[in-house]
Amino acid sequence: MTGNADSPELSGLVDPTARFELLAEGFGFAEGPIWRTRTNDLLFSDVINSRIHRWSDADGVSVWKAPSNMSNGQTLDPNGDLLTCEHYPAAVRRTFADGHSEVVAHLYEGVELNSPNDVVCRSDGSFYFTDPPSGRSATWGFERPQELPVNGVYLVRPSGRIVRVVDDLVLPNGLALSPDESVLYVDDTTLGEIRAYDVAADGTLSGARLLIGGMLTGVIADGVPDGMKVDVLGNVYCTGPGGIWVTRPDGERIGVIEAPETMINFTWGGPGYDQLYLCGITRLFRLPMRVRGAGVPGTSAG
């Protein structure tokens, strides 16, 4: 069941008696869930086994793509096409409705990216992705030297041009945009914090500030900042110690949705876009919510 660590406000977002429903299990490292409204199903990565799985109420779970280049975070672009972060080779790939795909980010100023990890798309078709070196280890990808000295956050414009927009994080990981796309949230797993940035019309960032810190216990198994999403009210949800941390846009913590195990990533989904689909390390869960998620359905960012 869920719990409320801080504020009764959390019960307005999720029923305190709601339970996590186990949907599937047996994965190597589940990640990158994304709900597809058009097909009423969920896609999610198994990083270690280099697969993308599909799940639906009607069909259960099946392999959707294998190998997947050790895929990780995923989202949909305004046309409903899939953007996927790949650890090896280091790239962001777009997969179209007919199944063909193309690499849309691989090099920055002629140098191979580290290992794209998470991605979020704006309604104009531009998108941001984080690029930590995780996929250059034997565990999460293919062991090889890091070529870029910066673990950055990048903006890919509709023209295809890649711009580095953040260069001072230790391990940038999860990403989320506010409902009006005026703020970008980025979490840093090593620092245990979420930062907020103001987004200009051209996608550039300014006004960097700490949204919330202290999201570490010193024990990785307790949970760390990783997957992140936003609801229609603008509240920020992020994996962390004990479950899913929920924070107001002003940085005040609302509470923690207590989880039955360490959660890695999650997404909004379901016919009403009012359910959370959550990836534990090896299992997939669902949790009903009292609030809808922001973005994605149609899409053009929502």
C-alpha positions as CSV (number, residue, x, y, z in Angstrom):
1,M,0.0,0.0,0.0
2,T,1.0,3.6,-0.3
3,G,2.1,5.9,2.6
4,N,2.5,9.5,3.3
5,A,5.8,10.6,4.8
6,D,5.0,14.4,5.2
7,S,1.7,15.9,4.2
8,P,-2.0,15.1,4.0
9,E,-1.8,16.8,0.5
10,L,-0.4,13.5,-0.8
11,S,-3.8,11.8,-0.2
12,G,-5.3,14.1,-2.8
13,L,-2.9,12.7,-5.4
14,V,-3.0,9.1,-4.5
15,D,-5.4,7.0,-2.3
16,P,-3.4,6.0,0.9
17,T,-5.0,2.6,0.6
18,A,-4.1,2.0,-3.0
19,R,-1.9,-1.0,-3.7
20,F,0.8,-1.7,-6.2
21,E,-0.4,-4.3,-8.7
22,L,2.3,-6.6,-10.0
23,L,2.0,-6.9,-13.8
24,A,5.1,-8.8,-14.9
25,E,8.5,-10.0,-13.5
26,G,11.7,-11.7,-14.5
27,F,13.6,-8.8,-16.2
28,G,17.3,-8.1,-15.9
29,F,16.9,-4.4,-15.2
30,A,13.6,-2.8,-16.1
31,E,13.7,0.9,-17.3
32,G,12.3,3.5,-19.6
33,P,8.6,2.9,-19.5
34,I,6.4,4.9,-21.9
35,W,2.6,4.6,-22.5
36,R,1.3,4.7,-26.0
37,T,-2.3,6.0,-26.1
38,R,-2.8,5.0,-29.8
39,T,-2.2,1.3,-29.2
40,N,-3.2,1.3,-25.5
41,D,0.0,-0.4,-24.4
42,L,3.3,0.2,-22.5
43,L,6.8,-0.2,-23.8
44,F,9.7,-0.5,-21.4
45,S,13.4,-1.4,-21.6
46,D,15.4,-4.3,-20.1
47,V,18.8,-2.7,-20.2
48,I,20.9,-5.7,-19.3
49,N,19.2,-8.1,-21.6
50,S,19.1,-5.5,-24.5
51,R,15.4,-5.8,-25.1
52,I,12.3,-3.6,-25.3
53,H,9.2,-5.2,-24.0
54,R,5.5,-4.5,-24.7
55,W,2.8,-4.9,-22.1
56,S,-1.0,-4.5,-22.4
57,D,-4.0,-5.6,-20.4
58,A,-5.2,-7.7,-23.3
59,D,-1.9,-9.5,-24.2
60,G,0.3,-9.3,-21.1
61,V,4.1,-9.0,-21.7
62,S,6.1,-9.8,-24.8
63,V,9.4,-8.9,-26.5
64,W,8.8,-5.9,-28.8
65,K,12.5,-5.5,-29.9
66,A,15.7,-7.5,-29.5
67,P,18.4,-6.6,-29.4
68,S,17.7,-3.0,-28.5
69,N,21.3,-1.7,-28.2
70,M,20.9,-1.8,-24.4
71,S,18.1,0.7,-24.5
72,N,17.2,2.8,-21.5
73,G,14.9,5.9,-21.3
74,Q,12.1,6.5,-23.8
75,T,9.5,9.0,-24.8
76,L,7.2,9.9,-27.7
77,D,7.7,12.8,-30.0
78,P,4.8,15.1,-31.1
79,N,4.0,12.7,-34.0
80,G,3.8,9.8,-31.6
81,D,7.1,8.2,-32.8
82,L,9.3,6.6,-30.2
83,L,12.6,8.2,-29.0
84,T,14.9,5.8,-27.3
85,C,18.2,6.3,-25.5
86,E,20.7,3.6,-26.3
87,H,23.8,2.7,-24.3
88,Y,25.8,0.9,-27.0
89,P,26.4,2.3,-29.5
90,A,25.8,5.6,-27.6
91,A,22.8,7.2,-29.4
92,V,19.2,8.4,-29.4
93,R,17.1,6.6,-31.9
94,R,13.7,7.5,-33.4
95,T,11.4,4.6,-34.4
96,F,8.5,5.3,-36.7
97,A,5.0,3.8,-36.7
98,D,6.0,1.5,-39.7
99,G,8.9,0.1,-37.7
100,H,11.8,1.7,-39.5
101,S,14.2,3.8,-37.4
102,E,17.0,6.4,-37.6
103,V,19.7,7.7,-35.2
104,V,19.0,11.3,-34.3
105,A,21.9,11.9,-31.9
106,H,25.2,10.1,-31.8
107,L,28.1,12.6,-31.9
108,Y,28.7,15.9,-30.2
109,E,31.1,18.1,-32.1
110,G,32.5,15.0,-33.8
111,V,32.9,13.0,-30.6
112,E,30.7,10.0,-29.6
113,L,28.3,10.6,-26.8
114,N,28.8,8.9,-23.4
115,S,25.6,6.9,-23.1
116,P,22.2,8.7,-23.5
117,N,20.1,7.8,-20.5
118,D,16.8,9.7,-20.4
119,V,14.9,11.8,-22.9
120,V,12.0,14.3,-22.8
121,C,10.4,16.0,-25.8
122,R,8.9,19.5,-26.3
123,S,5.8,20.2,-28.4
124,D,7.9,21.8,-31.1
125,G,9.7,18.5,-31.7
126,S,13.0,19.5,-30.0
127,F,14.1,17.2,-27.2
128,Y,16.5,17.0,-24.2
129,F,18.5,14.0,-23.2
130,T,21.0,13.2,-20.3
131,D,24.4,11.7,-21.2
132,P,26.1,10.1,-18.2
133,P,28.9,7.5,-18.7
134,S,26.9,4.6,-17.2
135,G,26.6,2.7,-20.5
136,R,30.4,2.6,-20.9
137,S,30.6,0.1,-18.0
138,A,30.4,-3.7,-18.3
139,T,27.2,-3.7,-16.2
140,W,25.1,-1.3,-18.2
141,G,26.5,-1.5,-21.7
142,F,29.9,-2.2,-23.2
143,E,33.1,-1.3,-21.3
144,R,35.1,1.3,-23.1
145,P,36.8,4.7,-22.4
146,Q,34.8,7.8,-22.0
147,E,35.4,10.1,-25.0
148,L,33.5,13.2,-23.8
149,P,34.9,14.8,-20.6
150,V,31.5,16.2,-19.6
151,N,28.4,14.3,-18.3
152,G,26.0,16.7,-20.0
153,V,22.4,17.5,-20.8
154,Y,21.8,18.2,-24.5
155,L,19.1,19.8,-26.6
156,V,18.4,18.5,-30.1
157,R,16.7,21.1,-32.2
158,P,14.1,20.2,-34.9
159,S,16.9,20.9,-37.4
160,G,19.0,18.1,-35.8
161,R,21.6,20.4,-34.3
162,I,22.8,19.2,-30.9
163,V,23.5,21.8,-28.2
164,R,24.9,21.1,-24.8
165,V,22.7,23.0,-22.3
166,V,24.0,21.8,-18.9
167,D,27.7,20.8,-18.2
168,D,28.1,21.0,-14.4
169,L,26.3,17.9,-13.1
170,V,28.0,14.8,-11.8
171,L,25.6,12.1,-13.0
172,P,22.6,13.6,-14.8
173,N,19.8,11.1,-15.1
174,G,16.1,11.7,-15.1
175,L,14.3,14.5,-17.0
176,A,10.9,16.1,-16.9
177,L,9.2,19.2,-18.3
178,S,6.6,21.3,-16.5
179,P,3.1,21.2,-18.0
180,D,3.6,24.5,-19.8
181,E,7.2,23.5,-20.9
182,S,8.6,26.6,-19.1
183,V,10.8,24.6,-16.7
184,L,13.1,21.6,-17.2
185,Y,13.8,19.4,-14.2
186,V,17.0,17.3,-14.1
187,D,18.0,15.0,-11.3
188,D,21.6,14.1,-10.4
189,T,21.9,10.6,-9.0
190,T,25.3,11.1,-7.4
191,L,24.4,14.4,-5.7
192,G,20.9,13.2,-4.7
193,E,19.1,16.3,-5.9
194,I,16.8,17.7,-8.5
195,R,17.6,21.0,-10.3
196,A,15.2,23.3,-12.1
197,Y,15.9,25.4,-15.2
198,D,13.9,28.1,-16.9
199,V,13.3,27.2,-20.6
200,A,13.5,29.9,-23.3
201,A,11.5,29.8,-26.5
202,D,14.5,28.4,-28.3
203,G,15.0,25.7,-25.7
204,T,18.1,27.2,-24.0
205,L,18.2,27.1,-20.2
206,S,18.8,29.7,-17.5
207,G,18.1,30.3,-13.9
208,A,19.5,27.1,-12.6
209,R,18.3,26.4,-9.0
210,L,18.0,23.5,-6.6
211,L,14.4,22.2,-6.4
212,I,15.1,19.6,-3.7
213,G,18.2,17.8,-2.2
214,G,18.9,15.2,0.4
215,M,17.5,12.3,-1.8
216,L,20.1,9.8,-0.6
217,T,20.6,7.6,2.4
218,G,24.0,6.3,1.4
219,V,22.6,2.9,0.6
220,I,21.8,2.6,-3.2
221,A,19.3,-0.2,-2.5
222,D,17.1,2.3,-0.6
223,G,16.5,4.2,-3.8
224,V,18.1,7.1,-5.6
225,P,17.0,9.9,-7.9
226,D,16.4,8.4,-11.3
227,G,13.1,8.3,-13.2
228,M,11.1,11.5,-13.0
229,K,7.6,12.8,-14.2
230,V,5.2,15.7,-13.6
231,D,1.4,15.7,-13.1
232,V,-1.1,18.2,-14.6
233,L,-0.8,20.3,-11.4
234,G,2.9,20.8,-11.9
235,N,4.0,18.5,-9.1
236,V,7.3,16.7,-9.6
237,Y,7.5,13.0,-9.0
238,C,11.0,11.3,-8.7
239,T,12.3,7.9,-7.5
240,G,14.2,8.2,-4.3
241,P,14.7,6.5,-0.9
242,G,11.5,4.6,0.1
243,G,9.6,5.1,-3.1
244,I,8.4,8.0,-5.2
245,W,9.1,11.5,-3.9
246,V,6.5,14.2,-4.7
247,T,7.5,17.8,-4.7
248,R,5.6,21.0,-5.5
249,P,7.0,23.3,-8.2
250,D,8.3,25.6,-5.5
251,G,10.4,22.9,-4.0
252,E,8.3,22.1,-1.0
253,R,8.1,18.3,-0.5
254,I,4.5,16.9,-0.4
255,G,5.4,13.4,0.6
256,V,6.6,10.0,-0.5
257,I,4.6,7.3,-2.2
258,E,5.9,4.3,-0.4
259,A,6.8,1.4,-2.7
260,P,7.1,-2.3,-2.0
261,E,10.7,-2.3,-3.4
262,T,13.2,0.0,-5.0
263,M,11.7,1.8,-8.0
264,I,13.9,2.7,-10.9
265,N,11.6,4.5,-13.3
266,F,7.9,5.1,-14.0
267,T,5.5,6.8,-16.4
268,W,1.9,7.9,-16.5
269,G,-0.5,5.7,-18.5
270,G,-3.8,4.0,-18.8
271,P,-6.9,5.2,-20.7
272,G,-7.4,8.2,-18.4
273,Y,-3.7,8.8,-18.1
274,D,-4.2,8.5,-14.3
275,Q,-2.2,5.4,-13.5
276,L,1.5,5.0,-12.7
277,Y,3.4,2.2,-14.4
278,L,6.5,1.6,-12.4
279,C,9.7,-0.4,-13.0
280,G,11.3,-2.1,-10.1
281,I,14.7,-3.6,-10.8
282,T,13.2,-6.9,-12.2
283,R,9.4,-6.3,-12.0
284,L,6.7,-4.1,-13.5
285,F,3.9,-2.6,-11.3
286,R,0.8,-0.4,-11.7
287,L,-0.6,2.1,-9.2
288,P,-3.9,4.0,-9.6
289,M,-3.7,7.7,-9.0
290,R,-6.2,10.6,-8.2
291,V,-4.4,13.0,-10.6
292,R,-3.5,12.8,-14.3
293,G,-0.1,13.0,-15.7
294,A,1.2,15.9,-17.8
295,G,2.2,15.7,-21.4
296,V,2.4,12.9,-24.0
297,P,-1.0,11.4,-24.8
298,G,-1.8,12.8,-28.3
299,T,0.9,13.9,-28.5
300,S,2.4,17.4,-29.4
301,A,3.3,17.1,-25.8
302,G,-0.2,16.3,-24.6
